[in-house]
Amino acid sequence: MTSDHVSTRHLRACVRTSLAGVLVSLGAVSPVLGQPPDAWPQLGGPTRDFQVDSAPLASSWPADGPVTLWQRSLGEGYSSIVVDGDLLVTMYREDDDEVIVGLDAGSGATRWQHAYPAPLAHNGYVDVWLNAAGPGPYSTPLLAFGGVFALGVDGALHALEAETGAVRWSSNLVERFELGDYNAFASSPLPFEDTLIVPLGGSTQGVVALNPTTGALVWRSDAFPVAPGSPVPITVDGRDQVVVVGQQELVGLDPRDGRVLWRHPHENELGLNVSMPVWGQDGGLFMSSAYGGGSRMLTLSLVDGRTTPEEMWSTNRMRVHFSNALRVDGLVLGSSGDFGPAFLTALDASTGEERWRDRSFARAHLLYADGKVIIADEDGELALASVTEAGLDVHARHEILTANAWTPPTLVGRTLYIRDRKDILALDLGR
């Protein structure tokens, strides 16, 4: 076996271990337009940054934790839950099938499901790493254009009717775009105007934009190695852009034609940039990754009609693995670490200086609402806290899930939807 084969197989194994949160595998040039307030249409919520307007949240919980509205078994997978009114959509695996499922938001009952064959053995994924990371799916579906768009671990993209689950169209991205050797698909689709933007998995082939009604190709970017992290839309001096996570860099694309507008290095040892970039209201673009990647803050500006990235600071004091980072006031929050402990860390967004580190939580996903941070850690603990310059003020915490709880939570109103590798729950955080 050649060293290239060994490297590829090792990379696939590491993808399996890292991607489960991607979930996280994580703005919009604007939010998904026309969404009612009772919607969480995509990975990261209405504005794709894990911040959401909500009903008032309780500042404490009963001794046995927040009120459970319903709970049911689901299946293997790490796709987070998207919401439109009384419809929930997520994905899971059942034996050799991947399943896209629509659930009733009030009861958790199945309204529809679409299963399709997705065996993994032919891609070399069935190995010892699956015992820890699980086979996915990792990508989060998108609710937009009146439909559901769901991307499976092997590049099967399905467009379904939101109300019924009926198939509009489907496409095997590996075959269609001749990807050849690739790693697991984990990034989540992004809507922009009348197109669907989809990174081409863990391949070297860049990004495509598709017509959401027909699946027809609208544009294809130049080829570049794409990492598991999900794309984020931003606006720079009035110009719409999409930030795509490359294996060793960040790449800014024009979302209307796929032209490369800028590139900036963000290197790591394995090419696994898994967490999503975070775009701040101050125009700062934050990116963090494990495996030696560290964190950096960029500013972007137009100079003579060209977008120019400038690095404000970089640090190894935060290395976000597969969970998400969060901007809260003047701080950047994230769980720092890869295979060992990952402590919740706060950096000064202006300087990169570490402000504090909380060792009481395991690696965690973060969500900001009602002036509070909801913390969902990988060991299954859920907490509600306030963030200050001095540290974390925890109001309530309770063990809710079982490991590996690697899926980002979803909040609509005061109802939190959350899952682990066995169950999905709806919790009332308002009482």
C-alpha positions as CSV (number, residue, x, y, z in Angstrom):
1,M,0.0,0.0,0.0
2,T,1.4,3.4,-1.0
3,S,1.9,6.3,1.4
4,D,-0.8,8.2,-0.5
5,H,-3.3,5.4,0.2
6,V,-2.3,5.4,3.9
7,S,-2.7,9.2,4.1
8,T,-6.1,9.1,2.4
9,R,-7.4,6.3,4.6
10,H,-6.1,8.1,7.7
11,L,-7.7,11.3,6.6
12,R,-11.0,9.6,6.1
13,A,-10.7,8.1,9.6
14,C,-10.0,11.5,11.1
15,V,-12.9,13.0,9.1
16,R,-15.2,10.4,10.8
17,T,-13.9,11.4,14.2
18,S,-14.1,15.1,13.6
19,L,-17.1,15.6,11.4
20,A,-19.8,14.5,13.7
21,G,-20.5,17.9,14.9
22,V,-20.5,19.4,11.5
23,L,-22.8,19.6,11.4
24,V,-21.0,21.9,12.2
25,S,-20.4,20.1,10.3
26,L,-21.9,25.9,10.2
27,G,-25.2,34.5,7.9
28,A,-26.7,34.8,5.1
29,V,-25.8,37.2,2.6
30,S,-29.1,37.9,4.2
31,P,-31.2,35.5,6.3
32,V,-33.5,33.1,4.4
33,L,-36.0,35.7,3.2
34,G,-39.7,35.5,4.1
35,Q,-39.2,33.2,7.0
36,P,-41.8,33.5,9.8
37,P,-40.5,34.0,13.4
38,D,-41.3,30.4,14.2
39,A,-38.5,29.1,11.9
40,W,-35.0,27.8,12.1
41,P,-34.4,27.0,8.4
42,Q,-30.7,26.1,8.2
43,L,-27.6,25.2,10.2
44,G,-27.0,27.9,12.7
45,G,-30.5,29.4,12.6
46,P,-32.1,32.2,10.6
47,T,-28.9,34.2,10.3
48,R,-26.6,31.1,10.3
49,D,-24.6,32.4,13.3
50,F,-26.3,30.5,16.2
51,Q,-27.9,33.7,17.5
52,V,-31.7,34.0,17.5
53,D,-34.5,36.2,18.8
54,S,-36.6,34.1,21.3
55,A,-39.3,34.3,23.8
56,P,-38.1,35.1,27.3
57,L,-36.1,32.1,28.7
58,A,-36.3,31.0,32.3
59,S,-33.3,32.0,34.5
60,S,-33.5,28.7,36.4
61,W,-34.9,25.2,35.9
62,P,-36.6,22.7,38.2
63,A,-34.4,20.2,40.0
64,D,-35.0,17.6,37.3
65,G,-34.1,19.9,34.5
66,P,-36.2,21.8,31.9
67,V,-39.7,20.5,31.2
68,T,-39.7,17.8,28.5
69,L,-42.5,18.4,26.0
70,W,-41.8,15.1,24.2
71,Q,-39.1,12.6,23.5
72,R,-38.7,9.8,21.0
73,S,-36.1,7.5,19.5
74,L,-34.6,8.5,16.2
75,G,-31.5,6.9,14.8
76,E,-27.8,7.3,14.2
77,G,-26.6,10.6,13.0
78,Y,-25.6,14.2,13.8
79,S,-27.7,16.3,11.5
80,S,-29.3,19.1,13.5
81,I,-33.0,20.0,13.4
82,V,-34.5,22.6,11.1
83,V,-37.9,24.0,11.7
84,D,-40.7,25.7,9.7
85,G,-43.8,26.3,11.8
86,D,-45.1,22.9,12.9
87,L,-42.6,20.9,10.8
88,L,-39.2,19.6,12.0
89,V,-36.8,18.0,9.5
90,T,-33.6,16.1,10.2
91,M,-31.7,13.1,8.9
92,Y,-30.5,9.8,10.4
93,R,-29.1,6.4,9.4
94,E,-30.9,3.1,9.6
95,D,-28.7,0.1,8.6
96,D,-27.5,0.8,5.0
97,D,-30.1,3.6,4.4
98,E,-30.0,7.3,5.1
99,V,-33.4,8.7,6.0
100,I,-34.7,12.3,5.7
101,V,-37.6,12.7,8.1
102,G,-40.3,15.3,8.7
103,L,-41.7,15.3,12.2
104,D,-44.6,17.1,13.9
105,A,-43.2,19.9,16.1
106,G,-45.9,19.5,18.7
107,S,-45.5,15.7,19.3
108,G,-42.5,14.4,17.5
109,A,-44.6,12.0,15.5
110,T,-43.4,11.1,12.0
111,R,-45.3,13.0,9.2
112,W,-43.2,11.7,6.3
113,Q,-39.9,10.1,5.6
114,H,-37.7,9.4,2.6
115,A,-35.1,6.6,2.8
116,Y,-32.5,5.9,0.2
117,P,-29.6,3.4,0.0
118,A,-26.3,4.7,1.3
119,P,-24.0,1.8,2.0
120,L,-20.6,2.9,3.4
121,A,-18.3,-0.1,2.9
122,H,-17.4,0.7,-0.7
123,N,-15.7,3.9,0.5
124,G,-13.6,2.4,3.2
125,Y,-15.6,4.0,6.0
126,V,-16.3,0.8,7.9
127,D,-13.4,0.7,10.2
128,V,-12.6,1.1,13.9
129,W,-13.2,4.8,13.8
130,L,-16.9,4.3,13.2
131,N,-17.3,2.8,16.7
132,A,-16.5,6.2,18.1
133,A,-17.7,8.7,15.6
134,G,-20.5,6.8,13.9
135,P,-21.4,6.8,10.2
136,G,-23.3,10.1,10.1
137,P,-25.1,11.7,8.3
138,Y,-23.4,14.9,9.4
139,S,-24.9,17.6,7.1
140,T,-28.0,19.6,8.3
141,P,-30.9,19.9,5.8
142,L,-32.0,23.2,4.5
143,L,-35.6,24.5,4.5
144,A,-35.9,27.0,1.6
145,F,-37.7,27.6,-1.7
146,G,-40.7,25.7,-0.4
147,G,-38.7,22.5,-0.1
148,V,-36.2,20.4,1.9
149,F,-32.6,20.0,0.6
150,A,-30.6,17.3,2.3
151,L,-27.1,16.1,1.6
152,G,-25.9,12.6,2.5
153,V,-22.5,11.4,3.6
154,D,-21.7,10.0,0.1
155,G,-22.9,13.0,-1.8
156,A,-26.5,12.1,-2.4
157,L,-28.4,15.4,-2.7
158,H,-32.2,15.3,-2.4
159,A,-34.8,18.0,-3.0
160,L,-38.1,17.1,-1.4
161,E,-41.5,18.8,-1.0
162,A,-41.6,20.1,2.6
163,E,-45.2,19.2,3.2
164,T,-45.2,15.6,1.9
165,G,-41.6,14.5,1.5
166,A,-42.2,13.7,-2.1
167,V,-39.0,13.9,-4.3
168,R,-38.6,16.9,-6.5
169,W,-35.2,15.8,-7.8
170,S,-32.1,14.1,-6.7
171,S,-28.4,14.1,-7.8
172,N,-25.4,12.0,-7.0
173,L,-22.8,14.7,-6.7
174,V,-19.8,12.3,-6.8
175,E,-20.8,10.9,-10.2
176,R,-22.2,14.1,-11.6
177,F,-19.1,16.2,-11.0
178,E,-16.6,13.4,-11.3
179,L,-15.1,13.9,-7.9
180,G,-13.0,10.7,-7.8
181,D,-11.5,10.2,-4.4
182,Y,-13.3,12.2,-1.7
183,N,-14.0,12.2,2.0
184,A,-17.4,12.3,3.8
185,F,-19.8,15.1,2.8
186,A,-20.5,17.1,5.9
187,S,-21.1,20.8,5.0
188,S,-24.6,22.0,4.9
189,P,-26.2,23.7,1.8
190,L,-26.6,27.5,1.7
191,P,-29.4,29.4,-0.1
192,F,-28.6,32.6,-2.0
193,E,-31.3,34.5,-3.9
194,D,-32.6,31.9,-6.4
195,T,-29.7,29.4,-6.1
196,L,-28.6,26.6,-3.8
197,I,-24.9,26.7,-3.0
198,V,-23.2,23.4,-2.2
199,P,-19.5,22.7,-1.5
200,L,-18.4,19.5,-3.2
201,G,-17.7,17.4,-0.1
202,G,-14.2,16.6,1.1
203,S,-13.0,16.8,-2.5
204,T,-10.6,19.1,-4.3
205,Q,-13.3,20.3,-6.7
206,G,-14.6,23.5,-5.1
207,V,-18.3,24.6,-5.0
208,V,-21.4,24.5,-7.2
209,A,-24.6,26.5,-7.3
210,L,-27.7,24.7,-8.4
211,N,-31.2,25.7,-9.4
212,P,-33.4,24.7,-6.5
213,T,-36.4,23.9,-8.7
214,T,-34.7,21.6,-11.2
215,G,-31.2,20.8,-9.8
216,A,-29.6,22.3,-13.0
217,L,-26.1,23.7,-12.6
218,V,-26.0,27.5,-12.4
219,W,-22.3,27.9,-11.8
220,R,-19.2,26.0,-10.8
221,S,-16.2,27.6,-9.0
222,D,-12.6,27.0,-9.8
223,A,-11.4,23.8,-8.3
224,F,-9.9,24.0,-4.8
225,P,-9.7,21.5,-1.8
226,V,-12.9,21.9,0.3
227,A,-13.0,21.2,4.0
228,P,-15.9,19.9,6.1
229,G,-16.9,23.3,7.5
230,S,-20.1,24.9,6.1
231,P,-20.1,28.1,4.1
232,V,-21.1,31.4,5.5
233,P,-22.6,34.4,3.6
234,I,-21.3,37.9,4.4
235,T,-21.5,41.4,3.0
236,V,-18.3,43.5,2.5
237,D,-18.9,47.2,1.7
238,G,-22.2,46.3,0.2
239,R,-21.0,43.4,-1.9
240,D,-22.5,39.9,-1.2
241,Q,-19.9,37.1,-0.7
242,V,-19.8,33.6,0.5
243,V,-16.9,32.4,2.7
244,V,-16.1,28.8,1.9
245,V,-13.9,26.7,4.2
246,G,-11.0,25.2,2.4
247,Q,-8.8,22.5,3.7
248,Q,-5.9,24.9,4.3
249,E,-7.5,28.3,3.7
250,L,-10.6,30.5,3.6
251,V,-11.9,31.4,0.2
252,G,-14.3,34.2,-0.7
253,L,-16.6,33.6,-3.6
254,D,-19.1,35.8,-5.5
255,P,-22.4,34.0,-4.9
256,R,-23.8,35.0,-8.2
257,D,-21.2,33.4,-10.5
258,G,-18.7,31.5,-8.2
259,R,-15.7,33.8,-9.0
260,V,-12.9,33.7,-6.4
261,L,-12.8,37.1,-4.8
262,W,-10.0,36.5,-2.2
263,R,-8.1,33.8,-0.3
264,H,-6.4,33.7,3.1
265,P,-4.4,30.8,4.6
266,H,-5.8,28.9,7.6
267,E,-3.6,25.9,7.8
268,N,-3.8,22.8,10.0
269,E,-2.1,19.4,10.1
270,L,-4.8,17.3,8.6
271,G,-6.7,19.6,6.2
272,L,-9.7,19.4,8.6
273,N,-11.2,22.8,9.0
274,V,-14.5,21.7,10.5
275,S,-16.0,24.6,12.5
276,M,-17.9,27.3,10.6
277,P,-16.5,30.8,10.2
278,V,-18.2,33.6,12.3
279,W,-19.0,36.9,10.7
280,G,-19.4,39.8,13.2
281,Q,-21.4,43.0,13.0
282,D,-18.1,44.8,13.3
283,G,-16.9,43.3,10.0
284,G,-14.6,40.8,11.6
285,L,-14.4,37.3,10.2
286,F,-13.3,34.7,12.8
287,M,-12.1,31.2,12.0
288,S,-10.8,28.5,14.3
289,S,-9.8,24.8,13.9
290,A,-8.0,22.1,15.8
291,Y,-4.9,20.0,14.7
292,G,-2.6,23.0,15.1
293,G,-4.9,25.4,13.2
294,G,-5.6,27.8,16.0
295,S,-7.7,30.9,15.6
296,R,-7.5,34.1,13.5
297,M,-9.6,37.3,13.0
298,L,-9.7,38.9,9.6
299,T,-11.0,42.2,8.3
300,L,-12.2,42.4,4.7
301,S,-12.3,45.6,2.7
302,L,-12.7,46.7,-0.9
303,V,-9.5,48.3,-2.3
304,D,-9.7,49.4,-6.0
305,G,-12.7,47.1,-6.5
306,R,-11.0,44.0,-5.1
307,T,-11.7,42.4,-1.7
308,T,-8.6,42.5,0.5
309,P,-8.3,40.3,3.7
310,E,-6.1,41.6,6.5
311,E,-5.3,39.5,9.5
312,M,-5.9,41.4,12.8
313,W,-4.6,38.7,15.1
314,S,-4.0,34.9,15.4
315,T,-3.6,32.7,18.5
316,N,-3.3,29.1,19.5
317,R,-5.2,29.8,22.7
318,M,-8.4,28.6,21.0
319,R,-8.7,25.6,18.7
320,V,-12.3,24.9,18.0
321,H,-12.7,21.3,16.8
322,F,-16.1,20.5,15.3
323,S,-18.4,22.6,17.5
324,N,-19.2,26.2,16.8
325,A,-17.7,29.5,17.9
326,L,-20.0,32.4,19.0
327,R,-19.6,36.1,19.1
328,V,-21.1,37.7,22.2
329,D,-20.5,41.4,22.7
330,G,-16.7,41.9,22.6
331,L,-15.9,38.2,23.1
332,V,-15.5,35.1,21.0
333,L,-16.5,31.9,22.8
334,G,-15.6,28.4,21.8
335,S,-14.5,25.0,23.1
336,S,-10.8,24.7,22.7
337,G,-9.2,21.3,22.0
338,D,-9.2,18.3,19.7
339,F,-8.7,14.7,21.0
340,G,-8.2,15.7,24.6
341,P,-10.3,17.9,26.9
342,A,-11.9,21.0,25.2
343,F,-12.5,23.8,27.7
344,L,-14.9,26.6,27.1
345,T,-12.7,29.6,26.3
346,A,-13.3,33.3,25.8
347,L,-11.1,35.5,23.7
348,D,-11.1,39.3,23.3
349,A,-12.5,39.8,19.8
350,S,-10.4,42.9,19.2
351,T,-7.0,41.5,20.3
352,G,-7.3,37.7,20.6
353,E,-6.2,37.8,24.2
354,E,-7.6,35.1,26.4
355,R,-10.1,36.5,28.9
356,W,-11.1,33.3,30.8
357,R,-11.4,29.5,30.5
358,D,-14.1,27.4,32.1
359,R,-13.1,23.8,32.8
360,S,-16.5,22.6,34.0
361,F,-18.0,21.7,30.6
362,A,-16.9,19.2,28.0
363,R,-16.7,20.2,24.3
364,A,-19.8,22.1,23.6
365,H,-22.1,23.7,21.0
366,L,-23.3,27.2,21.8
367,L,-26.5,29.1,21.1
368,Y,-27.2,32.8,22.1
369,A,-30.8,33.9,22.8
370,D,-32.5,36.3,25.3
371,G,-29.1,37.6,26.5
372,K,-28.1,34.1,27.6
373,V,-25.9,31.3,26.2
374,I,-27.3,27.8,25.9
375,I,-24.5,25.2,26.3
376,A,-24.9,21.7,25.0
377,D,-21.8,19.6,25.7
378,E,-20.8,16.3,24.2
379,D,-21.3,14.4,27.5
380,G,-25.0,15.3,27.4
381,E,-25.1,18.2,29.8
382,L,-27.3,21.2,28.9
383,A,-26.8,24.6,30.6
384,L,-28.0,28.2,30.6
385,A,-25.5,30.9,31.4
386,S,-24.7,34.6,31.2
387,V,-21.3,35.6,29.7
388,T,-19.2,38.4,31.2
389,E,-15.7,39.7,30.7
390,A,-14.8,37.9,34.0
391,G,-16.3,34.5,33.3
392,L,-19.3,32.4,32.9
393,D,-22.3,32.8,35.3
394,V,-24.2,29.5,35.1
395,H,-27.9,29.8,36.0
396,A,-29.0,26.2,35.4
397,R,-27.5,22.9,34.2
398,H,-28.8,19.4,33.9
399,E,-27.7,16.1,32.2
400,I,-30.2,15.6,29.4
401,L,-28.5,13.5,26.7
402,T,-26.0,10.7,26.4
403,A,-22.6,10.7,24.6
404,N,-21.8,11.4,21.9
405,A,-24.1,14.4,22.0
406,W,-22.5,16.2,19.0
407,T,-25.5,17.9,17.4
408,P,-26.1,21.6,17.7
409,P,-29.3,22.5,19.4
410,T,-32.2,24.4,17.8
411,L,-34.3,27.1,19.5
412,V,-37.7,28.3,18.2
413,G,-39.6,30.6,20.6
414,R,-38.8,29.0,23.9
415,T,-38.7,25.4,22.6
416,L,-35.3,23.8,22.3
417,Y,-35.0,20.8,20.0
418,I,-32.0,18.6,20.6
419,R,-30.7,15.1,19.8
420,D,-28.0,12.6,20.6
421,R,-27.2,9.3,18.8
422,K,-30.4,7.7,20.1
423,D,-33.2,10.2,20.9
424,I,-34.6,13.5,19.9
425,L,-36.2,15.8,22.5
426,A,-38.3,19.0,22.7
427,L,-37.7,21.0,25.9
428,D,-39.5,24.1,27.2
429,L,-36.9,26.6,28.3
430,G,-39.4,29.2,29.3
431,R,-40.5,27.7,32.6
